Amino acid sequence: MGAILDVTEMLKEPAGMVGAVVVIAAGYFFVKWVFKEPSDEE
């Protein structure tokens, strides 16, 4: 619960919002990379 409160406090500041966007984008691209269709290497 404390971590959630820390995140909401961080999001009230502009730098926190930018950081959150960067983390979300990194997570999105990581998931996209992990579940990418394997290309045929034959």
N, C-alpha and C positions, 0 to 999 in steps of 0.2 A: 504493500500500500504506500509506503514511503517513497518508493521509486516513482510511482504514478504522480504523487504530489510534486516531486522534484521536476518531472518532465513538464507538468502544467505550469510551474513557476518559470521554467526555462523558456517556454513558448511565449511568455508575456513580453520577452525582450526581442528586439529585431535580430540580434545575433543568434539567439536560440531558435528563431523561426528558420533562419538560413541553415543552421546546423541540422534541424529536423528535416528540411527538404533534401539536403545532401544525403543524410542517412537513409531516407525513404527511397531516393533515386538509386543509391548504391544497392539497397536490398532488392529493388525491382529488377535491376540489370543482373544481379547475381542469380536470382530465381529464374530469370529469362535464359541465362547462360546454362544453368543446371538442367533445365527441362527442354533445352534446344534439341530439335530433331537431329540425330547424328547424320552427318553427310557420308555418302558412300565413298569409301576410300579404296575401293577395288579397282 
